[in-house]
Amino acid sequence: MRLCVQTWKLCLLGVWLCLGFSISSAHAQESPEQQVESLEGKTVYDIELSCDLSLCDNPVSVEKLRDIAGLYVGMKFSRDKLRRAEERLAKTGFFDKIESTTEPVGEGIELTIQAYGAVLVRKVDFVGVDGPPFESDLRKLLIFRQGQVYREDRSKATTQLRTLRNEFEKEGFFGTEISMFVRPVEGEEHLVDITFRITRGKELRICDIGIRGLRSMPYEEAREKLLASHSLLTRRFEVFAPTFTTREFKEGQEALIDHYRSLGFFQARIVGRTVKKNTDKGCVTVLVDVSEGPQWKLNFTGDLEFSTDELREELPFYESGYVDAEEIRRAERAIRQLYETRGYPFAKVDGTEVRRDRLDRVLKFDIDAGPRLEIRSIVLHGNAKVSREELIANFGTRRFGLFAEGGYLQTEQLLGDLLKLEEAYRAKGYMQAIVERFELEVRPKQKALRIHIYIDEGERTRAKRVTFRGNRTLTDGLLEREIEIGAGQPFVPLELKADRSRLVQLYSSYGYPLADVKTSCRAMTGEELQCQAPRMPSGCVASTLEDLEELCKWTDGPQSTRVCRRIRRDSGCKLGGGVQSEEVRIEHEIVEGPFVRVGEILLKGNFDTSTSLIYQELPLETGDAFDVRKLLEGQGNMRSLGVFDSVSIEAIGLDEQSRSADEATAALLISVEESRNRYLDFKFGFEGRDLLGDTRRLLVTGETQYNDDNFFGRAQRFRPRLIGAFDANQVFEAGTETAGISQSQPTGQLDYLLGAELVYNHPRFLKGLTDIDKLSLTVAPFYMLDLLGVSTDNVLREEWGLRLEVRKHLTEVLDRLFLSFGIEGKQAALWTPADPTIDGERIFSPRRVTGKLVPELTLDRRDSPLNPNEGYYIQLQPGIVSGATLVQGGEGAISDSYLRFVLTTNFYLELLDDVVLGQGVRYGHILPFFGRDRLVTEDERFRLGGAGSVRGFGNNTLGPLANEQPTGGEFLLNYNAELRYPLIRGINLYGAVFFDAGLLADCFSDAENNDVRVSCYEDAFADGNPFEKVRTAAGLGIRYLIVDQIPVVFDYGMVLDRKPGESFGELHFNLGYTF
């Protein structure tokens, strides 16, 4: 009995062991995906996250990474959550590889994540670049960029090197050797520096040029076109072998084909090209195969209002390279449109091709110009609810005027204007407004054309009711204040789309960045409608000249009238779809999504720039409500620092899975790419002064400046600068004296200018302490020795001192309102032509120390600071200047101090298109605080005369005199008026007429002795003849605009109150307007 029991127990144990082994074997045979899937829904008991970066040495940082991944102990495990966690960690940019493992523990699991740090590029350098292509050109081609992840990728590296070599070949350097070196940064395991070492290849000369297929063009002519990018000597004479570059070779082929087409070979082609390089001889042999094709001669007959060259420029054959029936029709249209620009709206053009043989052909264009007509009026019919001025405000078609653009009918422009007119109605809620037809009333005797436009306005559509659904967080009242289309307002589809965007932006500013708004429209009957204006089917509305041919007809009557329907008479050509009823219901359905808070804020790419500085620019902190507007504001702030090539901010955690949650956290990843902020600037130039006068000078100027725009990594500027200048005429005269060939008087010592300045600028001054934004501090110690009178005519000086300025952009009050406070202290010695000289040596004034406090308020509301057409500019400068006797113990510091007040106002008004009236007034006044009895020093006095004040006079020549030399004054009035108008708008050439007036006085009864001070107004406006000291001039000018903004100005001013000994006028050249 006992034996049987024992046997039974042994059997049971064997069965249990076999079963356990089978289960274990089956589990071991499961794939990793099956194992993970089998753990779905189990509780996570433990999370182990580690990485090989230094940040993982800090438990707090590890906890932050866990939060970013969205992992926490106690969560229910799922494969999707694990994949999402890996994606979020990868998005940080810190990791190159992430591995995760799961282990079952009892009823739960243990999750282990091992992250391997990414290797980042710290900087990219070039060695061996000393000319074209320049380093800036090569950096644009970089695949490996600063702050990005670096992975060893042979294919990517090969592509990078090939791209750089191709750039050198474009500039003509063949065989360029480029090596890429990747060097780990010492002490930083996950940072590398990349260096490209460049050995520039040889420049290859073109030894021989072969051109096959030439039938109608001499070889020399074709060769010259292939060398179009080379110098004239190289093209015309074979004395100098031209340099070969792939870029110029391509340009040469294009020039050859363009030349062929200019000769009528419209189908000429390059059908083959071969370049054989011989690096041993340093040259290449070029072989080009040409297919000339037929030659078309052009024949224009009829009313030729344009030259043959002007007509040829309109033909499409030169660009397309084809001649067929469709291209001939295009040519007819182009010529007709050209005639319309000259006032021939009914020109007819008939183009035909005549084939004499396979290669000899003729294109004939017969032109009937018709009457020349000017648009005298545009009459609208049917516009009972919208004014004519509103409807035609944006028309390109306009009545004829002296300065107005347009004045001639251009049919396709008119068709475009009619679309604009309908859009103007749509913007006011008239969904069915349509222009049915227009009529052209011709009056040949008056050479006049009247345009009649017939409008069917239809009924206005309004929003009967606007409702919101799904808004749990924000009230209806708050949402209603945000939208433009409310109950009773006109229905405007574009504005309705904007309302949807406004609501989304509103929610995103309250911490709901995933909010979505679906807007729907319904008729009052409940029928759902598309929230858009009804549309006409495609092809129903005329949009080209060809469309109008069958829709226009002439009518008989006392006046010839061409009636043109815009809409085809077809049963299907009716407005359809969209909102057509007079009332519509609008509903905004809101899906708010989760409330999102800002999680951890990560930063990468800042190797030089301070981390705290970047965080300071972001108006968000961990735990704040996620506000997209503040996010964009922070991104803009970082870009405005001027030390980054790129700035991006990415939210990590705003994925589809988070939409279903009530709350979520989103980490922010700030990625920056630092620009090259340290560099040297060298400038060299010439400046001519009074080149046609007796005191002519040709100044040679030079400047060297070191720029550090990220000083100590704080986005502050440090810019030491050296300047110098000398008079080339004086040097030349000194040389001729030394050679004994000069007939003039000895020049004595050579004059020059030498200056130095250390400029420090802090663009975010006090922001970290006070949170005041856009406050800038500038500190600049300086020294200058000016023996040429460059800074102020006829005033030589030696000075040194310190300037300090605090400037604030008062956007909180008004956009483009600036307030600054400047402080300057300096020691200076001056000399003017009125001062004595002994044995040719100038006797400078005693050195004086002065201080200056200059508050400045500027309001700039011009539409452009360089080329204003509208707006105004106001600047107020009430400067306080100390006395000039501080060096003598300080007793004159207060008694000689004064207020140097300057007010500048400019106003601009656009009378017609590009016809601008500008007026400017400048008022300056020096007011002593304590009855000062002497003139202020020359460098603080006002100056008048020249291109910047009163044209027609020499620079700074007006006002009081001492020893027949202008000395400036203490009371200034200057008025300028100018009318600018277009001359040749196509080349940005404008004309101007101007009137200038100015007055400069000293406020002393005897400026020579300076002994009795009087009222400035008494000195300026003397009894008996109050306007005696007012000088006036008027004149004409030409303005050429560079890139539509920078004016190059030529003015000739004529003196209106000319005095004995004065010239009739003065020619002025200037870069920039007078005011």
DOTI-532702 format. One record per residue (C-alpha): residue in three letters; x, y, z. Coordinates in steps of 0.5 Angstrom, whole numbers, plus 2048, in hexadecimal, padded with zeros to 3 digits. Example, Ala and Ser with C-alpha at 12.3 -4.5 7.8 and 13.67 -1.06 7.14 Angstrom:
<atoms>
ALA8197F7810 SER81B7FE80E 
</atoms>
This chain:
<atoms>
MET800800800 ARG806805802 LEU8098037FB CYS8038057F7 VAL80380C7FA GLN80A80D7F9 THR80980B7F2 TRP8038107F1 LYS8078167F4 LEU80D8157EF CYS8088147E9 LEU80581B7EB LEU80C81E7EC GLY80E81C7E5 VAL80881E7E2 TRP8088257E5 LEU8108267E3 CYS80E8247DC LEU8088297DC GLY80D82E7DE PHE81282D7D9 SER80D82D7D4 ILE80B8347D6 SER8128377D7 SER8148347D0 ALA80E8377CD HIS80F83E7D0 ALA81683D7CE GLN81483C7C6 GLU8108427C6 SER8128487C2 PRO81484F7C5 GLU80E8527C2 GLN80A84C7C5 GLN80D84D7CC VAL80B8557CC GLU8048537C9 SER80384E7CF LEU8048547D4 GLU7FF8587D1 GLY7FB85B7D7 LYS7FF8597DC THR80285E7E2 VAL8088617E1 TYR80C8607E8 ASP8138637E6 ILE8168677E1 GLU81D8677E0 LEU82086D7DB SER82786E7DA CYS82C8717D5 ASP8338727D3 LEU83287A7D3 SER83587E7D9 LEU82E8807DB CYS82B8797DD ASP83087A7E3 ASN82B87F7E6 PRO82587B7E9 VAL8218817E8 SER8238817E0 VAL82187A7DF GLU81A87B7E3 LYS8198817DE LEU81B87D7D8 ARG8168787DB ASP81087D7DB ILE81287F7D4 ALA8118787D2 GLY80A8777D5 LEU80C8717DA TYR80A8717E1 VAL80A86B7E6 GLY8038687E7 MET8018697DF LYS7FE8647DB PHE8038617D6 SER8028617CF ARG8068617C9 ASP8038677C6 LYS80586B7CC LEU80C8687CC ARG80D86A7C5 ARG80B8717C6 ALA8108727CC GLU8158707C7 GLU8138757C2 ARG81387A7C7 LEU81A8797CA ALA81C8797C3 LYS81987F7C1 THR81D8837C6 GLY8238827C2 PHE8288807C7 PHE8278787C6 ASP8298747BF LYS82786D7C2 ILE82286B7C7 GLU8218647C9 SER81B8617CE THR81A85B7D1 THR8158587D5 GLU8158537DB PRO80F8507DE VAL80F8507E6 GLY80984D7E9 GLU8038507E7 GLY8068567E4 ILE80D8587E0 GLU81385B7E0 LEU8158607DB THR81C8627D9 ILE81E8677D4 GLN8258687D2 ALA82786E7CD TYR82D8707CA GLY82F8777C9 ALA82F87A7C2 VAL83687D7BF LEU8358847BE VAL8398897B9 ARG83C88F7BD LYS83E8937B8 VAL8408927B0 ASP8478957AE PHE84A8967A7 VAL8528967A6 GLY85589979F VAL84F89D79D ASP8528A479A GLY84E8A6795 PRO8488A4790 PRO8448A0792 PHE8448A4799 GLU8438A07A0 SER83C8A37A0 ASP83A8A0799 LEU83D89979C ARG8398997A2 LYS83289A79E LEU83489379B LEU8358907A2 ILE8328897A4 PHE8358897AA ARG83388F7AE GLN8348917B5 GLY83088E7BB GLN82D8897B7 VAL82F8817B8 TYR83587E7B5 ARG8358777B3 GLU83A8747AF ASP8378737A8 ARG83C8727A2 SER83787379D LYS83587A7A0 ALA83C87C7A1 THR83D87A799 THR83787F797 GLN83A88479B LEU841884798 ARG83E884791 THR83A88A792 LEU83F88E795 ARG84488C78F ASN83F88E78A GLU83E89478D PHE84689578C GLU845893785 LYS83F898784 GLU84589D785 GLY84A89A781 PHE84E896786 PHE84F88F783 GLY852889787 THR85188C78E GLU852888794 ILE84D888799 SER84E8847A0 MET8498837A5 PHE84C8827AC VAL8488817B2 ARG84B8827B9 PRO8488807C0 VAL8488867C4 GLU84D8857CA GLY8498847D0 GLU8428837CD GLU84187C7CB HIS83B87E7C7 LEU83D8847C3 VAL8418847BD ASP84488A7B8 ILE8448897B1 THR84A88C7AD PHE84A88D7A5 ARG85188D7A3 ILE85189079C THR857890797 ARG855894791 GLY85589178A LYS858894784 GLU855899780 LEU854896779 ARG85589A772 ILE85189976C CYS856897767 ASP851895761 ILE84A896760 GLY84789275A ILE83F893758 ARG83C88F753 GLY83689074F LEU83789774E ARG833899747 SER8318A0747 MET8368A374D PRO83D8A474C TYR8428A0751 GLU8458A7754 GLU83E8A9756 ALA83B8A3759 ARG8428A275D GLU8418A9760 LYS83A8A7762 LEU83D8A1765 LEU8418A6769 ALA83C8AB76B SER83E8AB772 HIS8458AC771 SER8488B3770 LEU8488B7769 LEU84F8B6768 THR84F8AE769 ARG8498AE764 ARG84B8B275E PHE8528B075E GLU8568A9760 VAL85C8AC763 PHE8598AA76A ALA8578A376B PRO8508A476F THR84F8A0776 PHE84A89A776 THR84589A77B THR83F89577A ARG83A89B77C GLU83D8A0777 PHE83D89A772 LYS835899773 GLU8348A1772 GLY8388A176C GLN83489B769 GLU82D89F76B ALA8308A5768 LEU8328A2761 ILE82B89F761 ASP8288A6763 HIS82C8A975D TYR8298A4758 ARG8228A575A SER8238AD759 LEU8258AB752 GLY81F8A7751 PHE8218A0752 PHE81C89F758 GLN81D898758 ALA825898759 ARG82789375E ILE82D890761 VAL82D88975F GLY834887762 ARG83A889766 THR840886768 VAL84688976D LYS84C88676D LYS851888773 ASN858887772 THR85B889779 ASP862888777 LYS86288E772 GLY85D891777 CYS858892771 VAL85188F76E THR84F88E767 VAL847890766 LEU84388D761 VAL83C88F760 ASP83788C75B VAL831891758 SER82B890754 GLU829896751 GLY82289474E PRO81E89974A GLN81F8A074A TRP8198A574A LYS8198AC748 LEU8148B174B ASN8108B5747 PHE80B8BA74A THR8068BE746 GLY8018C3747 ASP8008C874D LEU8078C8750 GLU8078CC756 PHE80D8C8759 SER8148C7757 THR8158C0754 ASP81A8BF75A GLU8148C075F LEU80F8BC75B ARG8148B675B GLU8158B7762 GLU80E8B5763 LEU80E8AE75F PRO80E8A8763 PHE8138A475E TYR8198A7761 GLU8178A3768 SER81489D766 GLY81889B760 TYR81289975C VAL80E89B756 ASP807898755 ALA80089B754 GLU7FF89B75B GLU80589F75C ILE8038A4756 ARG7FD8A575A ARG8008A7760 ALA8058AC75C GLU7FE8AF75A ARG7FC8B0761 ALA8028B3763 ILE8038B875E ARG7FB8BA75F GLN7FD8BB766 LEU8038BF765 TYR7FE8C3761 GLU7F98C4766 THR7FF8C776B ARG8008CD766 GLY7F88CE765 TYR7F68C9760 PRO7F08C5763 PHE7EE8C275C ALA7F48C1759 LYS7F48BA754 VAL7FA8B6753 ASP7FA8B174D GLY8008AC74D THR8028A7748 GLU8088A3746 VAL80A8A273F ARG80F89C73E ARG81489E738 ASP817897739 ARG81989373F LEU81E898742 ASP81C89E73F ARG8158A1742 VAL8128A7744 LEU80D8AA749 LYS8088AF747 PHE8048B374C ASP7FF8B8749 ILE7FD8BE74E ASP7F78C274E ALA7F88C6754 GLY7F18CA754 PRO7EF8D0758 ARG7F48D375D LEU7EF8D4763 GLU7F08D676A ILE7EC8D4770 ARG7E88DA772 SER7E38D7777 ILE7E18D177A VAL7DA8D077C LEU7D68CB780 HIS7CF8C977F GLY7CB8C6785 ASN7CF8C778B ALA7CA8CA78F LYS7CD8C7796 VAL7D48C8795 SER7D88CE793 ARG7DC8CF78C GLU7E28D1790 GLU7E28CB794 LEU7E18C678E ILE7E68C978A ALA7EB8CB78F ASN7F08C578D PHE7EF8C5786 GLY7F58C5781 THR7F08C877C ARG7F08CF77D ARG7EE8D6779 PHE7F38D9776 GLY7F88DE77A LEU7FE8E2779 PHE8028DE77F ALA7FD8D8780 GLU7FF8D177E GLY7FA8CE778 GLY7F58D3774 TYR7F58CE76F LEU7F18C876E GLN7F48C176F THR7EF8BC76E GLU7F18B6773 GLN7F38BB778 LEU7EC8BE778 LEU7E98B6778 GLY7EE8B677E ASP7EB8BC781 LEU7E48B9781 LEU7E68B3785 LYS7E88B878A LEU7E28BC78A GLU7DE8B678B GLU7E38B4791 ALA7E18BB794 TYR7DA8B9794 ARG7DB8B2797 ALA7DF8B679D LYS7D98BA79E GLY7D48B479E TYR7D18B4797 MET7D28AD795 GLN7CF8AD78F ALA7D28B478C ILE7D48B3785 VAL7D68B777F GLU7D28B5779 ARG7D58B9774 PHE7D98BF772 GLU7D98C476D LEU7DE8C8769 GLU7DB8CF767 VAL7E08D2761 ARG7E08D9760 PRO7E58D975A LYS7E58E1759 GLN7E78E2760 LYS7EC8DC760 ALA7E88DA766 LEU7E58D3769 ARG7E08D276E ILE7DF8CC772 HIS7D98CA775 ILE7D88C477A TYR7D18C177B ILE7D18BE782 ASP7CB8B9785 GLU7CC8BA78D GLY7C78B578F GLU7C58B5796 ARG7CA8B579C THR7CB8AF7A0 ARG7CB8B07A8 ALA7CD8AB7AE LYS7C68AA7B1 ARG7C98A67B7 VAL7D08A47B9 THR7D089F7BE PHE7D689B7C2 ARG7D68947C4 GLY7DB8907C8 ASN7DE8967CB ARG7DF8937D3 THR7E48987D5 LEU7E389F7D1 THR7DC8A27D1 ASP7D88A47CB GLY7D98AB7CD LEU7E18AB7CD LEU7E08A77C6 GLU7DC8AC7C3 ARG7E08B27C5 GLU7E68AE7C1 ILE7E28AD7BA GLU7E08B27B5 ILE7DA8AF7B2 GLY7D58AF7B8 ALA7CD8AF7B7 GLY7CA8B47B3 GLN7D18B57AF PRO7D28B47A8 PHE7D48AD7A6 VAL7DC8AD7A3 PRO7DF8A77A1 LEU7E68A97A2 GLU7E48AC7A9 LEU7E18A67AB LYS7E78A27AA ALA7EB8A77AE ASP7E68A77B3 ARG7E889F7B4 SER7EF8A17B4 ARG7EE8A67BA LEU7EA8A17BE VAL7EF89C7BD GLN7F58A17BF LEU7F18A37C5 TYR7F089C7C8 SER7F889B7C7 SER7F98A17CB TYR7F589E7D1 GLY7F98987D1 TYR7F58947CB PRO7FA8937C6 LEU7F688D7C3 ALA7EF8917C2 ASP7EC8907BC VAL7E68947B9 LYS7E18917B4 THR7DD8977B1 SER7D68957AD CYS7D18997AA ARG7CA8987A9 ALA7C489B7A6 MET7BE89D7AA THR7BA8977A7 GLY7C08937AB GLU7C38917A4 GLU7CB8907A5 LEU7CF8957A0 GLN7D689679E CYS7D989C7A2 GLN7DB89F79C ALA7D88A4796 PRO7D58A1790 ARG7D98A078A MET7D88A0783 PRO7DA89977F SER7E189977C GLY7E189C775 CYS7DB8A0776 VAL7DE8A7777 ALA7E38AA772 SER7EA8AB775 THR7EE8AC76E LEU7EE8B0768 GLU7EC8A9764 ASP7E68A8769 LEU7E38AF767 GLU7E48AE760 GLU7DD8AA75F LEU7DA8AE765 CYS7DB8B5762 LYS7D78B975D TRP7D78C075A THR7D08C475A ASP7CD8C9756 GLY7CC8D0758 PRO7CE8D7759 GLN7D48D475D SER7D88CE75B THR7D78C9761 ARG7DA8C2762 VAL7D68BE766 CYS7D98B876A ARG7D68B376E ARG7DA8B0773 ILE7D68AA774 ARG7D48A576F ARG7CD8A476D ASP7CD89D76F SER7C8899774 GLY7CD897778 CYS7D089D779 LYS7CD89F77F LEU7CF8A1786 GLY7CF89A78B GLY7D1897791 GLY7D389B797 VAL7CF8A079B GLN7C98A4797 SER7C48A579C GLU7C38AC79F GLU7C48A97A6 VAL7C98A37A9 ARG7CA8A07AF ILE7D189F7B1 GLU7D389A7B6 HIS7DA8997B9 GLU7DB8927BC ILE7E18927C1 VAL7E588C7C3 GLU7E988F7C8 GLY7EE8897C9 PRO7F28887D0 PHE7F588E7D4 VAL7FC88E7D3 ARG8028917D7 VAL8098927D6 GLY80D88C7D8 GLU81588C7D8 ILE8188917D3 LEU81E88F7D0 LEU8248927CC LYS8298907C7 GLY82D8937C2 ASN8308997C6 PHE8378977C7 ASP83989F7C8 THR8338A27CA SER8318A27D1 THR82B89D7D3 SER8288A27D8 LEU8288A87D2 ILE8248A37CE TYR81F8A17D3 GLN81E8A97D5 GLU81B8AA7CE LEU8168A57CF PRO8108A87D3 LEU80E8A07D5 GLU81089C7DB THR80F8957DD GLY8088947E0 ASP80589A7DC ALA7FF8997D7 PHE8018987D0 ASP80189E7CC VAL80289E7C5 ARG8028A67C5 LYS8088A67CA LEU80B8A07C7 LEU80C8A47C0 GLU80E8AA7C4 GLY8138A77C7 GLN8168A47C0 GLY8168AB7BD ASN8198AE7C4 MET81F8A97C3 ARG8208AA7BB SER8208B27BD LEU8268B17C1 GLY82A8B07BA VAL82F8AA7BC PHE82B8A57B9 ASP82A8A27B2 SER82489E7B4 VAL81F89D7BA SER81A8987BB ILE8168967C0 GLU81288F7C0 ALA80D88D7C5 ILE80E8867C7 GLY8088827CA LEU8028857C5 ASP80187F7C2 GLU7FA87B7C0 GLN7FA8777C6 SER7FA87D7CB ARG7F48807C7 SER7F087B7CB ALA7F287D7D2 ASP7EF8837D6 GLU7F68867D8 ALA7FD8857D5 THR8048877D5 ALA80888A7CF ALA81088A7D0 LEU8138907CC LEU81988F7C8 ILE81D8957C5 SER8228947C0 VAL8278997BE GLU82C89A7B8 GLU83189F7BA SER8348A37B5 ARG83B8A67B4 ASN83B8AC7B9 ARG8428AE7B8 TYR8458B17B2 LEU8498B67B0 ASP8478BC7AB PHE84B8C07A6 LYS8498C67A3 PHE84C8CA79E GLY84A8D0799 PHE84A8D7796 GLU8468DD798 GLY8468E3794 ARG8458EA796 ASP8448F1792 LEU8478ED78D LEU8468F3788 GLY8488F878D ASP84E8FB78F THR84E8F8796 ARG84D8F1792 ARG84F8EB796 LEU84F8E3795 LEU84F8DF79B VAL8528D879B THR84E8D57A1 GLY84F8CE7A5 GLU84C8CB7AB THR84E8C47AE GLN8498C17B3 TYR8498BB7B7 ASN8428B87B9 ASP8408B47BF ASP8388B47BE ASN8388AE7C4 PHE83C8B17C9 PHE83E8AC7CF GLY8388A87CC ARG8338AE7CE ALA8318B07C7 GLN8348B77C9 ARG8388BA7C4 PHE83F8BC7C4 ARG8428C07BE PRO8498C47BF ARG84A8C87B9 LEU84F8CC7B5 ILE84E8D17B0 GLY8538D67AC ALA8538DA7A6 PHE8588DF7A2 ASP8578E479C ALA85A8E1796 ASN85A8E7793 GLN85F8EA798 VAL8638E4798 PHE8648E5790 GLU8668EC791 ALA86B8EA796 GLY86E8E5791 THR86E8EA78C GLU8728EF791 THR8778EA793 ALA8788E878B GLY8798F078A ILE8748F0785 SER86E8F4788 GLN86D8FB787 SER8688FC78D GLN86A8FE794 PRO86C8F9799 THR8678F579C GLY86A8F47A3 GLN8698EF7A7 LEU8648E97A5 ASP85D8E97A8 TYR85A8E37AA LEU8548E07AE LEU8558DA7B3 GLY8508D77B8 ALA84F8D17BD GLU8488CF7C0 LEU8468C97C5 VAL83F8C87C4 TYR83B8C47C9 ASN8348C27C8 HIS82F8BE7CD PRO8298BD7C9 ARG8258BA7CF PHE8288BF7D4 LEU8248BE7DB LYS81F8B97D8 GLY8228B37DD LEU8218B87E3 THR81B8BC7E1 ASP8178B87DC ILE8188BE7D7 ASP8188BC7D0 LYS81B8C07CA LEU8208C47CF SER8278C57CB LEU82D8C87CF THR8338CA7CB VAL8398CD7CE ALA83F8CF7C9 PRO8468D37CB PHE8498D67C5 TYR84E8DA7C3 MET84F8DE7BC LEU8548E37B9 ASP8518E67B3 LEU8568EB7AF LEU8518EB7A9 GLY84B8ED7AC VAL8478E77A9 SER8428E77AF THR8408EE7AF ASP8438F27A9 ASN8488F77AB VAL8498F57B2 LEU84F8F17B4 ARG84F8EE7BA GLU8528E97BF GLU84E8E67C4 TRP84D8E07C9 GLY8478DE7CD LEU8428D97CF ARG83A8D87CC LEU8358D47CF GLU82E8D37CD VAL8288CF7CF ARG8228CE7CA LYS81B8CB7CB HIS8168C97C6 LEU8108CB7C9 THR80B8C67C5 GLU8078C67CC VAL8058CD7CA LEU8058CE7C3 ASP8098CA7BD ARG80F8CD7BB LEU8108D27C0 PHE8178D27C3 LEU81A8D67C9 SER8218D67CB PHE8258DA7D0 GLY82D8DB7CE ILE8328DE7D2 GLU8398E07CF GLY83F8E37D2 LYS8458E57CE GLN84B8E97CE ALA84C8ED7C8 ALA8518F27C4 LEU84E8F67BE TRP8518FA7B8 THR84D8FE7B3 PRO8509027AD ALA84E9087B2 ASP8539067B7 PRO85A9087B6 THR8609047B3 ILE8689067B5 ASP86D9047B0 GLY8688FF7AC GLU8668FC7B3 ARG85F8FC7B5 ILE85E8FE7BC PHE8588FA7BF SER8548FC7C4 PRO8558FB7CC ARG8538F47CD ARG84C8F47D1 VAL8488EE7D4 THR8408EE7D3 GLY83A8EA7D5 LYS8348E97D1 LEU82D8E57D3 VAL8298E47CD PRO8228E17CE GLU81F8DF7C7 LEU8188DE7C5 THR8168DB7BE LEU8108D97BB ASP8118D67B4 ARG80A8D57B0 ARG80D8D57A9 ASP80B8CF7A5 SER8138CE7A3 PRO8198D27A6 LEU81D8D27A0 ASN8178D479B PRO8118D679E ASN80B8D779B GLU8068D87A0 GLY8068DA7A8 TYR80A8DE7AC TYR8118DF7B1 ILE8118E37B7 GLN8188E37BB LEU8198E77C1 GLN8208E87C4 PRO8208ED7CA GLY8288EC7CC ILE82B8EF7D2 VAL8328F17D1 SER8378F37D6 GLY83C8F97D6 ALA8428F97D3 THR8478FB7D9 LEU8478F57DD VAL84E8F47DC GLN84F8FB7E0 GLY84C8F87E6 GLY8458F77E5 GLU8438FE7E6 GLY8408FF7DF ALA83C8F87DF ILE8368FB7E1 SER8369027DF ASP8389017D8 SER8338FB7D7 TYR82D8FB7D2 LEU8288F77CF ARG8298F57C7 PHE8228F47C5 VAL8208F07BE LEU8198EF7BB THR8198EB7B5 THR8128EA7B1 ASN8118E77AA PHE80A8E57A7 TYR8098E17A1 LEU8038E179D GLU8018DC796 LEU7FD8E1792 LEU7FD8DC78C ASP8008D578B ASP8078D778C VAL8068DE78C VAL8098E0793 LEU8098E7797 GLY80E8E779C GLN80F8ED7A1 GLY8148EE7A7 VAL8158F37AC ARG81B8F37B1 TYR81C8F87B7 GLY8228F87BB HIS8238FD7C1 ILE8298FE7C6 LEU8269017CC PRO82B9037D2 PHE8299017D9 PHE82C9077DC GLY82D90D7D8 ARG83390A7D4 ASP8379107D1 ARG83B90C7CC LEU83A9087C5 VAL83A9007C6 THR8408FC7C3 GLU8408FB7BC ASP83E8F37BC GLU8388F57C0 ARG8358FA7BB PHE8308F97B6 ARG8328F97AE LEU82E8FA7A8 GLY82F8FA7A1 GLY8308F479C ALA82C8ED79A GLY82A8EC7A1 SER8268F37A3 VAL8268F879D ARG8288F6797 GLY82B8FB792 PHE8308FD797 GLY8378FA799 ASN8378F579F ASN8378F97A5 THR8389007A2 LEU8329047A4 GLY8319077AB PRO83690C7AF LEU83D90D7AC ALA84490E7B0 ASN84A9107AB GLU84590F7A5 GLN8449087A8 PRO83E9057AA THR83E9037B1 GLY8379007B2 GLY8319037B7 GLU82D9027BD PHE8269037BA LEU8248FF7B4 LEU81E8FE7B0 ASN81D8FA7AA TYR8188F87A5 ASN8178F379F ALA8128F279B GLU8138ED795 LEU80E8EA790 ARG8118E378D TYR80D8E0787 PRO80F8DA782 LEU8138DB77C ILE8148D4779 ARG8118D077F GLY8148C977B ILE81B8CB77D ASN8198CE784 LEU81B8D5781 TYR8178DB784 GLY8178E3784 ALA8178E8789 VAL8158EF78A PHE8178F2791 PHE8178F9795 ASP81C8FA79B ALA81C9007A0 GLY8219017A6 LEU8239057AB LEU8299057AF ALA82B90B7B5 ASP82F90C7BB CYS82B90F7C0 PHE8309157C1 SER83091C7BE ASP83791B7BC ALA83A9147BA GLU8419177B9 ASN8429197C1 ASN83C9157C4 ASP83B91A7C9 VAL83491C7C9 ARG82F9167CA VAL8289177C7 SER8229137C5 CYS82390E7C0 TYR81C9107BD GLU81F9187BD ASP8259157B9 ALA8229117B4 PHE81C9157B2 ALA81F91C7B2 ASP81A9227B3 GLY8199257AC ASN81A91F7A8 PRO8199197AC PHE81A9147A6 GLU8219177A5 LYS8259117A7 VAL82090C7A4 ARG82390879F THR81F905799 ALA820900793 ALA81C8FC78F GLY81E8F7789 LEU81D8F0786 GLY8208E9787 ILE8208E2785 ARG8208DC789 TYR8228D5788 LEU8208D078C ILE8248CA78E VAL8208C378F ASP81A8C8790 GLN81C8CB796 ILE8238CE796 PRO8238D5793 VAL8298D878F VAL8278DF78E PHE82A8E5789 ASP8278EC78B TYR8288F2788 GLY8268F878C MET8268FF78A VAL82690578F LEU82090978F ASP82390F793 ARG82A90F790 LYS82F914793 PRO835917790 GLY83B91278F GLU83690C790 SER83690778B PHE82F906787 GLY82E8FF78A GLU8318F878C LEU8318F178A HIS8308EC78F PHE8318E578F ASN82F8E1795 LEU82D8DA797 GLY8268DB79B TYR8218E079B THR8228E779E PHE81D8E57A3 
</atoms>
